[in-house]
């Protein structure tokens, strides 16, 4: 039997073989473009992981970061109560949200607006005021960047060594972007519009990289994110400790379903809060009772015993709370529903309980 292929058959077979990968990819991923995008995302993710990992290992950055942290802490401490209130304001304790994160939207949005206006000025018309509007947007961004920098410095004093290295790089990039954008603004004021546009584009690229480092701080290193354990708090009352073993104003750690809880006996009432401080995860069981609040031993945040709200920063997020009851000499607790009246978070000691008056 003759198995020799003629030229036409070879050409058809070649086309089938060459088209096979695309056919498979279209079936599996809906097309080669989607597959290529998936590969690109993976490569970019690995690229940034290497960048962040490299920066986190740069111990030489500590020669700048450590003295800066110490100087910031000394400055706020020297202010006494006023310095403490200023720090709480800059952290966003009053806001219930990290203030730095909110303020960074101002320069990002304003400078992006300036960039878009420059493009419109180049592509549509130079007689419609786009350039003037871009200059005003730059000014708004510069003001927002300064405010964001001040709040960022207040947060910097509470970072770990690895976080400080990323944070310092984030700060240096943002400072570079601020210098470039300020230079762009000044160039435009002097009539050097094209120079200003070039500086804006360069500054925007640096700002975007700085923002990526900021995102890593929040989403990977959890800076500004509550550290309080919100996992699987018991929905039904669970016995955790004999009431007689809990001494007045002596916080006690218990573990319920792998969740750490601190029990506090104070003024003939018993309270239960999440034991890991929402700020940086400090152990509240090692803290002090100050008035009707508990003070974190790490950075001094105060949380109200009754409902876990922040009474003094640098913490921003409230502590999780638990309902308390006493049955047959045992302290029992379950998770407290959000929005419940404050007395529901604490249980008065029953008559005859050890230590009750």
Residue pairs with C-beta under 8 A, 6 or more apart in sequence:
5 13
22 32
25 31
25 32
25 35
26 32
28 35
29 35
29 38
48 212
48 216
52 166
52 213
52 216
52 220
55 61
55 165
55 166
55 169
55 213
56 162
56 165
56 166
58 165
61 164
61 165
61 168
61 169
62 161
62 164
62 165
64 168
65 161
65 164
65 165
65 167
65 168
66 164
68 156
68 168
69 156
69 157
69 159
69 164
72 153
72 154
72 156
72 157
73 157
75 83
76 83
76 84
76 86
76 87
76 154
76 157
77 83
79 86
84 312
84 313
87 154
87 313
87 314
88 94
88 312
88 313
88 314
89 99
90 99
90 100
90 150
90 151
90 154
90 155
91 98
91 99
91 151
91 154
91 155
91 313
91 314
91 316
92 98
92 99
92 100
92 102
92 151
92 316
93 310
93 312
93 313
93 314
93 315
93 316
95 102
95 316
96 316
96 317
97 316
98 155
98 224
98 316
99 151
100 148
100 151
100 152
100 154
100 155
100 224
101 218
101 224
103 144
103 147
103 148
103 151
104 144
104 148
104 211
104 214
105 144
106 140
106 141
106 143
106 144
106 145
106 147
106 148
107 141
107 142
107 144
107 145
107 148
107 177
107 178
107 181
107 207
108 141
108 207
108 211
109 141
110 137
110 138
110 140
110 141
110 144
111 137
111 138
111 141
111 177
111 181
111 200
111 203
111 204
111 207
112 204
113 134
113 137
114 134
114 135
114 137
114 138
114 141
114 200
115 134
115 200
115 201
115 204
117 130
117 131
117 133
117 134
117 137
118 130
118 131
118 134
118 197
118 200
118 201
120 128
120 130
121 128
121 130
121 131
121 134
121 197
122 197
124 130
131 188
131 193
134 188
134 197
134 200
135 185
135 188
135 189
135 196
138 181
138 184
138 185
138 188
138 200
139 185
141 181
142 178
142 181
142 182
142 185
145 174
145 177
145 178
145 181
146 178
148 174
149 171
149 174
149 175
149 178
152 167
152 170
152 171
152 174
153 171
154 314
155 167
155 223
155 224
155 314
156 164
156 167
156 168
156 171
158 279
158 280
158 299
158 314
159 167
159 223
162 221
163 217
163 221
163 223
166 213
166 216
166 217
166 221
167 217
167 223
169 213
170 210
170 213
170 214
170 217
173 206
173 207
173 209
173 210
173 213
174 207
174 210
176 203
176 206
176 210
177 203
177 204
177 206
177 207
177 210
178 203
180 199
180 200
180 202
180 203
180 206
181 199
181 200
181 203
181 207
183 199
184 195
184 196
184 197
184 199
184 200
184 203
185 196
187 193
187 195
187 196
187 199
188 196
217 223
217 224
218 224
218 225
224 316
226 278
226 316
226 317
227 276
227 277
227 278
227 279
227 280
227 281
228 274
228 276
228 277
228 278
228 317
228 319
228 320
229 259
229 260
229 274
229 275
229 276
229 320
230 274
230 320
231 257
231 258
231 259
232 257
232 258
232 259
233 256
233 257
233 259
233 320
233 322
233 334
233 335
234 256
234 257
234 333
234 334
234 335
235 334
235 335
236 334
237 323
237 325
237 327
237 332
237 333
237 334
238 256
238 257
238 332
238 333
238 334
239 327
239 330
239 331
239 332
240 254
240 256
240 261
240 263
240 330
240 331
240 332
240 333
241 252
241 254
241 263
241 330
241 331
242 329
242 330
242 331
243 270
243 326
243 329
243 330
243 331
243 349
243 353
243 354
243 355
244 329
244 353
244 354
244 355
245 252
246 252
246 263
246 265
246 270
246 331
247 265
247 355
248 265
248 266
248 355
249 264
249 265
249 266
249 289
250 265
251 262
251 263
251 264
251 284
251 285
251 286
251 287
251 289
251 294
252 262
252 263
252 264
252 285
253 260
253 261
253 262
253 263
253 275
253 283
253 285
254 260
254 261
254 262
254 263
255 261
256 333
259 274
260 274
260 275
260 276
260 285
261 272
261 273
261 274
261 275
261 322
261 333
262 272
262 273
262 274
262 275
262 284
262 285
262 287
262 294
263 270
263 271
263 272
263 331
264 270
264 271
264 272
264 273
264 289
264 294
264 305
265 349
265 355
266 289
266 292
266 305
267 292
268 348
268 349
268 356
268 357
269 305
269 346
269 347
269 348
269 349
270 324
270 326
270 331
270 346
270 347
270 349
271 305
271 306
271 324
271 345
271 346
272 321
272 322
272 323
272 324
272 333
272 345
273 284
273 294
273 303
273 305
273 308
273 319
273 320
273 321
273 322
274 284
274 308
274 319
274 320
274 321
275 283
275 284
275 285
276 282
276 283
276 284
277 283
277 284
277 296
277 298
277 299
277 301
277 303
277 315
277 319
278 301
278 310
278 315
278 316
278 317
278 318
278 319
279 296
279 298
279 299
279 301
279 313
279 314
279 315
279 316
279 317
280 298
280 299
282 296
282 297
282 298
282 299
282 301
283 297
284 294
284 296
284 297
284 303
284 319
286 297
287 294
287 295
287 296
287 297
288 294
288 295
288 297
289 295
289 305
290 302
292 304
292 305
292 306
293 302
293 303
293 304
293 305
293 311
293 312
294 302
294 303
294 305
295 301
295 302
296 302
296 303
296 315
299 314
299 315
300 312
300 314
301 310
301 312
301 313
301 314
301 315
302 310
302 311
302 312
303 309
303 310
303 311
303 315
303 318
303 319
304 310
304 311
305 346
306 342
306 343
306 345
306 346
307 318
307 321
307 342
307 345
308 318
308 319
308 320
308 321
308 345
309 318
310 316
310 317
310 318
320 335
320 336
321 336
321 345
322 333
322 334
322 335
322 336
322 345
323 333
323 334
323 335
323 336
323 340
323 344
323 345
323 347
324 331
324 332
324 333
324 345
324 346
324 347
325 332
325 333
325 347
326 332
326 347
326 349
326 350
326 353
329 353
336 344
336 345
349 355
349 356
350 356
